[in-house]
Structure formats: C-alpha cells, structure tokens
C-alpha cells in the first residue's frame, strides 16, 4: 500500500426538476458508471431554468475528485 495518493478531477453538470440535491445525486450516479474511485465533489455553480415564472430545472456544475488506480 502506498503512503501517498494521486487524484484527478473532472467537471460534470447535473440537472433535476426536483431539487439541487437531486441534481447532485443524478450527476454522481451517472459519473460513477464510468469513473472509478470517486472520493469527493465540489459544487462550483448552481443555476436553473425558468419555465412560466417557476423553476423548470435545477442545474449544478461540479468537480468530482477520484483517486488514480494504484497511487
């Protein structure tokens, strides 16, 4: 086992009609299908789409950190 780790970050965007939290969960679930060893996320931006004066979609821009295999 190594005494250090190396990480990489990718930027992703999640969306949801329900909530910001749901947008985060949706993004992490989809990202987890192709990215292994995810360890943290940072929300960089929150925004939304307005439909008829109400929230149509919530959207979050996030960075996801994952550990490089064997580091």
MMTF fields as JSON, N, C-alpha, C and O atoms, coordinates in Angstrom:
{
  "mmtfVersion": "1.0.0",
  "mmtfProducer": "UNKNOWN",
  "numBonds": 283,
  "numAtoms": 284,
  "numGroups": 71,
  "numChains": 1,
  "numModels": 1,
  "chainsPerModel": [1],
  "groupsPerChain": [71],
  "chainIdList": ["A"],
  "bondAtomList": [4, 2, 8, 6, 12, 10, 16, 14, 20, 18, 24, 22, 28, 26, 32, 30, 36, 34, 40, 38, 44, 42, 48, 46, 52, 50, 56, 54, 60, 58, 64, 62, 68, 66, 72, 70, 76, 74, 80, 78, 84, 82, 88, 86, 92, 90, 96, 94, 100, 98, 104, 102, 108, 106, 112, 110, 116, 114, 120, 118, 124, 122, 128, 126, 132, 130, 136, 134, 140, 138, 144, 142, 148, 146, 152, 150, 156, 154, 160, 158, 164, 162, 168, 166, 172, 170, 176, 174, 180, 178, 184, 182, 188, 186, 192, 190, 196, 194, 200, 198, 204, 202, 208, 206, 212, 210, 216, 214, 220, 218, 224, 222, 228, 226, 232, 230, 236, 234, 240, 238, 244, 242, 248, 246, 252, 250, 256, 254, 260, 258, 264, 262, 268, 266, 272, 270, 276, 274, 280, 278],
  "bondOrderList": [1, 1, 1, 1, 1, 1, 1, 1, 1, 1, 1, 1, 1, 1, 1, 1, 1, 1, 1, 1, 1, 1, 1, 1, 1, 1, 1, 1, 1, 1, 1, 1, 1, 1, 1, 1, 1, 1, 1, 1, 1, 1, 1, 1, 1, 1, 1, 1, 1, 1, 1, 1, 1, 1, 1, 1, 1, 1, 1, 1, 1, 1, 1, 1, 1, 1, 1, 1, 1, 1],
  "groupList": [{"groupName": "UNK", "atomNameList": ["N", "CA", "C", "O"], "elementList": ["N", "C", "C", "O"], "formalChargeList": [0, 0, 0, 0], "bondAtomList": [1, 0, 2, 1, 3, 2], "bondOrderList": [1, 1, 2], "singleLetterCode": "X", "chemCompType": "L-PEPTIDE LINKING"}],
  "groupTypeList": [0, 0, 0, 0, 0, 0, 0, 0, 0, 0, 0, 0, 0, 0, 0, 0, 0, 0, 0, 0, 0, 0, 0, 0, 0, 0, 0, 0, 0, 0, 0, 0, 0, 0, 0, 0, 0, 0, 0, 0, 0, 0, 0, 0, 0, 0, 0, 0, 0, 0, 0, 0, 0, 0, 0, 0, 0, 0, 0, 0, 0, 0, 0, 0, 0, 0, 0, 0, 0, 0, 0],
  "groupIdList": [1, 2, 3, 4, 5, 6, 7, 8, 9, 10, 11, 12, 13, 14, 15, 16, 17, 18, 19, 20, 21, 22, 23, 24, 25, 26, 27, 28, 29, 30, 31, 32, 33, 34, 35, 36, 37, 38, 39, 40, 41, 42, 43, 44, 45, 46, 47, 48, 49, 50, 51, 52, 53, 54, 55, 56, 57, 58, 59, 60, 61, 62, 63, 64, 65, 66, 67, 68, 69, 70, 71],
  "secStructList": [7, 7, 1, 7, 7, 7, 3, 3, 3, 3, 3, 3, 3, 3, 3, 3, 1, 1, 7, 2, 2, 2, 2, 2, 2, 2, 2, 2, 2, 2, 2, 6, 6, 6, 7, 7, 1, 3, 3, 3, 3, 3, 3, 3, 3, 3, 3, 3, 3, 3, 3, 6, 6, 3, 3, 3, 3, 3, 3, 3, 3, 3, 3, 3, 3, 3, 3, 7, 6, 6, 7],
  "xCoordList": [0.842, 0.0, 0.879, 1.826, 0.576, 1.344, 1.062, -0.029, 2.059, 1.856, 1.416, 1.363, 1.103, 0.573, -0.47, -0.541, -1.263, -2.266, -2.183, -1.765, -2.575, -2.665, -4.118, -4.759, -4.627, -6.029, -6.152, -5.225, -7.292, -7.646, -9.045, -9.832, -9.366, -10.71, -11.307, -10.618, -12.594, -13.335, -14.504, -15.035, -14.889, -16.027, -17.248, -17.191, -18.354, -19.601, -20.738, -20.593, -21.859, -23.051, -24.229, -24.491, -24.937, -26.125, -27.369, -27.295, -28.506, -29.758, -30.885, -30.827, -31.911, -33.083, -34.252, -34.068, -35.445, -36.656, -37.033, -37.824, -36.465, -36.881, -36.129, -36.756, -34.778, -34.005, -32.53, -32.077, -31.795, -30.352, -29.706, -28.818, -30.152, -29.601, -29.809, -28.922, -30.959, -31.25, -30.366, -29.943, -30.089, -29.186, -27.791, -27.134, -27.333, -26.029, -26.041, -25.127, -27.069, -27.174, -27.218, -26.565, -27.983, -28.07, -26.705, -26.309, -25.991, -24.679, -23.696, -22.967, -23.672, -22.749, -23.088, -22.189, -24.367, -24.774, -24.323, -23.815, -24.503, -24.094, -22.573, -22.027, -21.895, -20.439, -19.844, -18.856, -20.443, -19.962, -20.041, -19.424, -20.795, -20.88, -19.597, -19.315, -18.817, -17.589, -16.331, -15.218, -16.492, -15.336, -15.263, -16.221, -14.113, -13.929, -13.211, -12.589, -13.304, -12.581, -12.945, -12.095, -14.211, -14.641, -14.542, -14.934, -14.014, -13.836, -14.448, -14.786, -14.605, -15.22, -15.803, -15.531, -16.617, -17.136, -17.155, -17.228, -17.089, -17.204, -18.276, -18.238, -19.216, -20.205, -19.634, -19.361, -19.457, -18.866, -19.912, -19.72, -21.013, -22.076, -23.431, -23.578, -24.397, -25.78, -26.574, -26.371, -27.451, -28.302, -29.557, -29.719, -30.426, -31.654, -32.269, -31.836, -33.271, -34.04, -35.428, -36.037, -35.92, -37.237, -38.258, -38.047, -39.37, -40.48, -41.75, -42.13, -42.395, -43.644, -43.486, -44.377, -42.344, -42.12, -41.752, -41.649, -41.554, -41.209, -39.945, -39.518, -39.373, -38.185, -38.579, -39.436, -37.947, -38.181, -37.173, -37.525, -35.917, -34.834, -33.818, -33.556, -33.255, -32.094, -30.881, -30.945, -29.771, -28.563, -27.365, -27.281, -26.445, -25.225, -24.013, -24.008, -23.002, -21.711, -20.818, -20.7, -20.193, -19.39, -18.089, -17.974, -17.123, -15.904, -15.937, -16.285, -15.573, -15.528, -14.075, -13.407, -13.591, -12.228, -12.206, -13.022, -11.268, -11.138, -9.668, -8.803, -9.404, -8.032, -7.572, -8.289, -6.36, -5.748, -5.428, -4.87, -5.769, -5.565, -4.088, -3.199, -3.849, -2.511, -1.653, -0.432, -2.271, -1.481, -1.564, -0.962],
  "yCoordList": [-1.189, 0.0, 1.242, 1.338, 2.164, 3.395, 4.344, 4.335, 5.165, 6.158, 7.495, 8.49, 7.527, 8.731, 8.324, 7.168, 9.295, 9.057, 10.172, 11.286, 9.875, 10.863, 10.901, 9.863, 12.113, 12.303, 13.079, 13.769, 12.951, 13.723, 14.254, 13.652, 15.392, 15.949, 16.093, 16.456, 15.804, 16.032, 16.96, 16.958, 17.74, 18.645, 18.036, 17.58, 18.035, 17.483, 18.447, 19.329, 18.277, 19.094, 18.151, 17.272, 18.35, 17.548, 18.417, 19.621, 17.813, 18.577, 17.742, 16.514, 18.456, 17.794, 18.768, 19.976, 18.239, 19.043, 19.183, 20.055, 18.318, 18.214, 19.158, 19.919, 19.114, 19.908, 19.958, 19.208, 20.843, 20.918, 19.626, 19.09, 19.122, 17.871, 16.718, 15.884, 16.672, 15.615, 15.768, 14.772, 16.999, 17.235, 16.713, 16.133, 16.914, 16.396, 14.87, 14.251, 14.269, 12.802, 12.219, 11.213, 12.844, 12.363, 12.41, 11.465, 13.516, 13.672, 12.626, 12.016, 12.417, 11.443, 10.023, 9.222, 9.709, 8.365, 8.092, 7.01, 9.052, 8.865, 8.837, 8.012, 9.718, 9.766, 8.452, 7.959, 7.897, 6.66, 5.459, 4.428, 5.584, 4.49, 4.347, 3.272, 5.422, 5.347, 5.786, 5.56, 6.405, 6.851, 6.034, 5.987, 5.388, 4.598, 5.424, 6.443, 4.977, 5.561, 7.019, 7.797, 7.395, 8.756, 8.948, 8.073, 10.104, 10.337, 11.639, 11.723, 12.649, 13.894, 14.662, 14.361, 15.667, 16.57, 17.988, 18.202, 18.955, 20.365, 20.954, 20.743, 21.677, 22.367, 23.737, 24.542, 23.998, 25.248, 26.293, 27.481, 25.852, 26.763, 26.112, 24.894, 26.923, 26.461, 27.439, 28.652, 26.901, 27.736, 26.952, 25.805, 27.571, 26.882, 27.457, 28.477, 26.778, 27.164, 27.564, 26.864, 28.665, 29.171, 28.851, 29.125, 28.265, 27.961, 28.555, 28.212, 29.431, 30.071, 30.692, 30.586, 31.34, 32.04, 31.141, 31.617, 29.855, 28.91, 28.129, 28.149, 27.453, 26.641, 25.476, 24.666, 25.403, 24.283, 23.167, 21.987, 23.557, 22.609, 23.287, 24.483, 22.517, 22.947, 22.379, 21.294, 23.113, 22.641, 22.959, 24.05, 22.013, 22.221, 21.85, 20.838, 22.684, 22.384, 21.942, 22.644, 20.789, 20.232, 19.658, 19.297, 19.588, 18.838, 17.613, 17.697, 16.485, 15.229, 14.783, 14.683, 14.517, 14.039, 12.528, 11.94, 11.91, 10.457, 10.092, 10.786, 8.99, 8.519, 7.705, 6.835, 8.005, 7.247, 5.84, 5.696, 4.823, 3.431, 3.194, 3.658, 2.464, 2.091, 3.261, 3.132, 4.397, 5.504, 5.533, 6.399],
  "zCoordList": [0.0, 0.0, 0.0, 0.781, -0.849, -0.981, 0.178, 0.748, 0.522, 1.582, 1.011, 1.733, -0.266, -0.893, -1.939, -2.358, -2.338, -3.372, -4.399, -4.083, -5.613, -6.68, -7.128, -7.291, -7.323, -7.674, -8.982, -9.408, -9.591, -10.777, -10.556, -9.826, -11.188, -11.093, -12.488, -13.442, -12.586, -13.825, -13.51, -12.4, -14.492, -14.312, -14.977, -16.119, -14.245, -14.765, -14.445, -13.598, -15.12, -14.88, -14.672, -15.493, -13.556, -13.277, -13.291, -13.048, -13.575, -13.579, -12.989, -12.94, -12.545, -11.972, -11.972, -11.818, -12.147, -11.994, -10.53, -10.171, -9.674, -8.273, -7.326, -6.589, -7.342, -6.377, -6.759, -7.624, -6.112, -6.299, -5.824, -6.488, -4.671, -4.139, -5.11, -5.289, -5.727, -6.702, -7.94, -8.527, -8.333, -9.463, -9.145, -10.009, -7.909, -7.476, -7.508, -8.054, -6.927, -6.894, -8.303, -8.577, -9.198, -10.583, -11.261, -11.943, -11.068, -11.696, -11.171, -11.952, -9.857, -9.286, -9.723, -9.982, -9.807, -10.241, -11.676, -11.968, -12.561, -13.953, -14.073, -14.805, -13.371, -13.414, -12.904, -13.448, -11.87, -11.276, -12.205, -11.94, -13.292, -14.266, -15.073, -15.602, -15.172, -15.972, -15.216, -15.693, -14.054, -13.274, -11.992, -11.22, -11.769, -10.547, -9.48, -9.781, -8.251, -7.122, -6.841, -6.405, -7.089, -6.767, -5.257, -4.484, -4.842, -3.415, -2.91, -1.729, -3.749, -3.281, -4.454, -5.616, -4.122, -5.146, -4.609, -3.399, -5.514, -5.185, -6.093, -7.306, -5.537, -6.362, -6.698, -5.808, -7.992, -8.454, -8.79, -8.531, -9.363, -9.79, -9.545, -9.653, -9.222, -9.2, -10.058, -10.0, -10.829, -11.681, -12.015, -11.598, -12.756, -13.111, -14.364, -14.899, -14.8, -15.987, -15.516, -14.708, -16.007, -15.596, -16.675, -17.856, -16.243, -17.131, -16.531, -15.412, -17.262, -16.8, -15.411, -14.568, -15.184, -13.915, -12.744, -11.613, -12.992, -11.929, -12.324, -13.478, -11.348, -11.631, -12.526, -12.171, -13.684, -14.595, -14.346, -14.335, -14.146, -13.861, -12.957, -13.084, -12.054, -11.278, -11.99, -12.568, -11.949, -12.601, -11.705, -11.142, -11.576, -10.791, -11.64, -12.34, -11.561, -12.17, -11.024, -10.02, -11.166, -10.084, -10.624, -11.795, -9.732, -9.998, -9.101, -7.923, -9.669, -8.927, -8.871, -9.9, -7.66, -7.48, -7.351, -6.642, -8.042, -7.937, -7.847, -8.38, -7.164, -6.944, -8.142, -8.637, -8.598, -9.682, -9.164, -8.076, -9.921, -9.515, -9.193, -9.907, -8.107, -7.651, -7.185, -7.093, -6.89, -6.362, -4.851, -4.216]
}
